Amino acid sequence: MPTQPIEIVHTRGDLQAAISRHLAGTRRRSLEVGAENVRVRRSAGTPSLGLVPTMGALHAGHRALAESAVAGNDVVVASVFVNPLQFGDAADLERYPRTLEADAALLEEAGVDIVFAPSVEEMYPGGEPEVRVTAGPLAEKWEGASRPGHFDGVCTVVSKLFHLAMPGGFDGGRVAYRAYFGQKDAQQVAVVRRMVKDLDFPVEVVAVPIVRDADGLALSSRNRFLSGQERDAALVLSRALRLLEARAWAHEPLNPDDAEELIRSQPLVELDYLDVVDTDTLEPLAFNCRETPFTGEALAIVAAKVGPVRLIDNMPLRAR
């Protein structure tokens, strides 16, 4: 349970002031009451800040992100911002849920210290930015092919959030800085990691495993738009991934065509893509996993439209 009420800020100035105040307070508490009563620091003697970027409409998957950040850092900031640069369809942007009060309650229960909920004008003063971060070739395939410009929008807003939340001026000392993303958006994780590497951001990117409902459906803010029948149909995606996972564990040929056929057998599901790719580059595997026994590690990825809703999912594959 949280030890103090969550602080909600809306401007970059208030965000930095809150971060500095919370980091200073954490240091005082550690000196006064001992390390057993505060969060365990990953690096002895080094304060740490965790950032959880979100677009709101939070669910248990986001809570897992927040709890991972809380477990590993002294102070945690979660952003709640529906980024217009990520939407190619104005109607999709308009209908995206805005639920700040409920989001803040969930984050408070998870132990988050600060919520940064800026307006569009605060994030993009003077209108949409003319200079943006280009995500590059890694973002042109899979989700990038279906949603042109999406990852440029992701990289632009994430780079701004990295800067706005970057701890500075804390007693002139060094602060460990980590950002938490959900593995469900595997391509987003890969793109952000590449951006951090190429542009030398002083932040560690942490991927948190997918959270699923008991029936296997990956949690998503978009699941709320599924009818009961559509939701039942969507379960075929996780079943197809589990089929590939079982074959990988058994050191058998994956034969992804079988998983694809399983998805196509569900009339309410329109498959976009299903493939087995390298976990870092997201390139299809170079070896023949249809006939050759699977070895090593890979990632099975899938995207499909279920009724009016586009869903994505993935599954790490490892031979046992």
C-alpha positions in Angstrom: 0.0 0.0 0.0 1.2 3.5 -0.7 2.6 5.4 2.2 1.5 8.9 1.0 -1.1 10.2 -1.5 0.0 10.3 -5.2 1.0 13.7 -6.5 -0.6 14.7 -9.9 1.2 17.4 -11.9 0.4 18.9 -15.3 3.4 21.0 -16.2 7.0 20.3 -16.9 8.1 22.7 -14.2 5.9 21.0 -11.6 7.2 17.6 -12.7 10.8 18.5 -12.2 10.0 20.1 -8.8 8.1 17.0 -7.7 10.9 14.7 -8.8 13.6 16.7 -6.9 11.4 16.9 -3.8 10.6 13.1 -3.8 14.2 12.1 -4.4 15.4 14.4 -1.6 12.7 13.0 0.7 13.7 9.5 -0.1 17.3 10.2 0.9 16.2 11.8 4.2 14.0 8.8 5.0 16.8 6.4 4.2 19.2 8.3 6.6 16.6 8.6 9.3 14.9 5.2 9.4 17.2 2.8 7.7 17.1 0.9 4.4 14.8 -1.7 5.7 11.9 0.8 5.6 12.4 2.2 2.2 12.7 0.6 -1.3 15.8 -1.4 -2.0 18.1 0.5 -4.3 19.5 -1.5 -7.2 22.9 0.3 -6.9 24.1 0.8 -3.3 24.2 4.4 -2.4 22.7 5.6 -5.7 19.2 7.0 -5.7 17.0 5.8 -8.6 14.1 7.1 -10.6 11.7 4.9 -12.6 9.5 6.3 -15.4 6.4 4.5 -16.7 5.1 6.1 -19.9 1.4 5.4 -20.6 -1.5 6.8 -22.6 -3.9 6.1 -19.8 -6.9 3.8 -19.8 -4.9 1.7 -17.5 -5.5 -2.0 -16.7 -3.7 -4.8 -14.8 -0.9 -4.9 -17.4 -0.1 -1.3 -16.6 -0.3 -2.0 -12.9 2.4 -4.7 -13.5 4.6 -2.0 -15.1 4.1 0.3 -12.2 4.8 -2.4 -9.6 8.0 -3.4 -11.4 9.1 0.2 -11.4 8.2 0.6 -7.7 10.1 -2.6 -6.7 13.2 -1.4 -8.4 13.4 2.4 -7.7 13.3 5.0 -5.0 10.9 7.3 -6.8 8.5 6.4 -9.6 6.8 8.7 -12.2 4.0 7.5 -14.5 3.0 9.7 -17.4 -0.6 9.7 -18.7 -0.7 11.3 -22.1 -2.7 10.4 -25.2 -0.2 11.3 -27.8 -1.8 12.5 -31.0 1.4 11.8 -33.0 0.8 8.1 -32.6 -2.6 8.1 -34.3 -3.1 8.0 -38.0 -6.9 8.1 -37.7 -8.5 11.1 -36.0 -11.5 9.1 -35.0 -9.3 6.5 -33.3 -7.6 9.4 -31.4 -11.0 10.9 -30.4 -12.4 7.6 -29.0 -9.3 6.6 -27.0 -10.5 6.5 -23.4 -9.5 9.4 -21.1 -9.8 8.1 -17.5 -7.3 10.1 -15.4 -9.1 9.7 -12.1 -9.3 5.9 -12.4 -5.7 5.8 -13.7 -4.3 7.8 -10.8 -6.1 5.5 -8.4 -4.6 2.4 -9.9 -1.1 4.0 -9.9 -1.5 5.1 -6.3 -2.4 1.6 -5.3 0.7 0.3 -7.1 2.9 2.7 -5.1 3.7 5.3 -7.8 4.8 8.6 -6.4 4.0 11.1 -9.2 1.6 11.2 -12.1 2.5 13.5 -15.0 -0.7 14.3 -16.9 0.2 17.1 -19.4 -2.1 18.7 -21.9 -1.3 18.5 -25.6 -0.3 22.2 -25.4 2.1 21.4 -22.6 3.8 18.6 -24.5 3.8 20.4 -27.9 3.8 24.1 -27.3 2.9 26.0 -30.5 1.4 22.9 -32.2 2.7 19.6 -33.5 6.6 19.6 -33.6 8.2 20.3 -36.9 11.3 18.3 -35.9 10.6 14.8 -34.9 12.5 11.6 -34.1 12.5 9.2 -37.0 12.3 5.6 -35.9 14.1 4.1 -38.9 14.0 0.8 -40.7 13.1 -1.2 -37.5 9.8 0.6 -37.5 8.9 0.1 -41.1 7.8 -3.5 -40.8 5.0 -5.3 -38.9 3.1 -2.6 -37.0 4.9 0.1 -38.8 3.7 -1.2 -42.1 0.1 -1.2 -40.9 0.4 2.2 -39.1 2.8 4.5 -41.1 4.4 7.1 -38.9 3.2 5.5 -35.6 6.7 4.7 -34.3 8.0 8.2 -35.3 5.2 9.5 -33.0 6.2 7.0 -30.2 9.9 8.0 -30.4 9.2 11.7 -30.5 7.0 11.6 -27.4 9.1 9.1 -25.5 12.3 11.2 -26.1 10.5 14.2 -24.8 9.3 12.3 -21.7 12.8 11.0 -21.1 14.1 14.6 -21.1 11.2 16.1 -19.0 11.5 13.4 -16.3 15.3 13.2 -16.3 16.4 13.7 -12.7 18.7 16.7 -12.5 20.2 18.8 -9.8 19.7 16.3 -7.0 22.5 17.4 -4.7 24.7 17.5 -7.8 24.8 13.7 -7.6 24.1 10.9 -10.0 20.7 9.3 -10.2 20.0 5.9 -11.8 17.3 6.3 -14.4 15.0 3.5 -15.8 12.0 3.4 -18.1 9.5 0.6 -18.1 7.6 -0.7 -21.1 5.2 -3.6 -21.7 6.5 -6.6 -23.7 3.1 -6.9 -25.3 4.3 -4.0 -27.6 7.4 -5.9 -28.5 8.2 -3.7 -31.6 7.8 -0.6 -29.5 10.3 -2.0 -26.9 12.8 -2.8 -29.7 12.4 0.6 -31.3 12.8 2.5 -28.0 15.9 0.4 -27.1 17.4 1.2 -30.5 16.7 4.9 -30.0 18.3 4.9 -26.5 21.4 3.2 -27.9 21.7 5.4 -31.0 21.0 8.7 -29.3 22.8 8.0 -26.1 19.9 8.5 -23.7 21.1 7.9 -20.1 18.2 5.6 -19.3 17.9 1.8 -18.9 14.9 0.3 -20.8 13.2 -2.4 -18.8 10.6 -4.7 -20.6 7.9 -6.1 -18.3 6.3 -9.5 -19.4 2.8 -9.6 -20.8 -0.1 -9.8 -18.4 -3.0 -12.1 -19.5 -6.5 -12.8 -18.4 -7.1 -16.3 -17.0 -8.3 -17.4 -20.5 -5.0 -16.3 -22.1 -6.1 -13.0 -23.8 -3.3 -10.4 -23.5 -4.6 -7.4 -21.6 -5.1 -4.3 -23.7 -6.8 -1.0 -23.4 -8.6 -1.8 -26.7 -10.2 -5.0 -25.3 -13.0 -2.9 -23.9 -14.2 -2.3 -27.4 -14.8 -6.1 -28.1 -18.2 -7.6 -27.8 -18.5 -10.8 -25.9 -18.5 -12.9 -29.1 -15.5 -11.0 -30.5 -13.6 -11.4 -27.2 -14.1 -15.2 -27.4 -12.9 -15.2 -31.0 -9.8 -13.2 -30.0 -8.6 -16.1 -27.8 -7.5 -17.8 -31.0 -4.5 -15.5 -31.1 -3.0 -16.7 -27.8 -3.9 -20.3 -28.7 -1.9 -20.0 -31.9 1.1 -18.6 -30.0 0.9 -21.3 -27.4 1.0 -23.9 -30.2 4.3 -22.4 -31.3 5.6 -22.2 -27.8 4.9 -25.9 -27.1 6.7 -26.9 -30.3 9.7 -24.8 -29.4 9.8 -26.3 -25.9 9.7 -29.8 -27.5 12.5 -28.9 -29.9 10.2 -29.7 -32.8 9.8 -27.8 -36.1 7.5 -24.8 -35.5 5.7 -24.9 -38.8 4.0 -21.5 -38.3 1.6 -22.3 -41.1 -0.4 -24.5 -38.6 -0.8 -21.5 -36.3 -1.8 -19.3 -39.1 -4.4 -21.8 -40.3 -5.8 -22.0 -36.7 -6.3 -18.2 -36.7 -7.9 -18.1 -40.2 -10.4 -20.8 -39.0 -12.0 -18.2 -36.8 -14.4 -16.2 -39.0 -14.5 -13.1 -36.7 -10.7 -12.7 -36.9 -8.9 -11.1 -39.8 -5.2 -11.9 -39.7 -2.7 -9.2 -40.6 0.5 -11.1 -39.9 2.0 -14.0 -37.9 5.7 -14.8 -38.0 8.7 -16.0 -36.0 11.4 -13.3 -35.7 14.7 -12.5 -34.1 14.1 -10.9 -30.7 16.3 -7.9 -31.3 16.0 -7.1 -35.0 12.5 -8.5 -35.6 13.7 -10.0 -38.8 12.2 -13.4 -39.8 14.4 -16.2 -38.7 17.1 -17.0 -41.2 16.8 -20.8 -40.7 13.9 -23.0 -41.8 11.7 -23.4 -38.7 9.0 -25.1 -40.7 10.9 -28.4 -41.2 14.0 -28.1 -39.0 13.8 -28.7 -35.2 13.7 -25.4 -33.4 16.8 -24.3 -31.5 17.8 -21.2 -29.6 15.4 -18.3 -29.0 13.0 -16.3 -31.0 9.8 -14.3 -30.8 6.4 -15.3 -32.3 4.4 -12.2 -33.2 0.8 -11.8 -34.4 -1.6 -9.0 -35.3 -5.2 -9.3 -36.3 -8.4 -7.4 -36.5 -11.2 -8.7 -34.4 -14.4 -7.0 -35.3 -13.5 -3.3 -35.3 -10.5 -3.7 -33.0 -6.9 -4.3 -34.0 -5.0 -6.6 -31.5 -1.4 -7.6 -31.2 0.3 -10.3 -29.2 3.6 -12.1 -29.0 5.3 -15.0 -27.3 9.0 -15.6 -26.5 10.1 -19.0 -27.9 12.9 -21.1 -26.3 14.0 -24.6 -26.9 14.2 -26.6 -23.7 
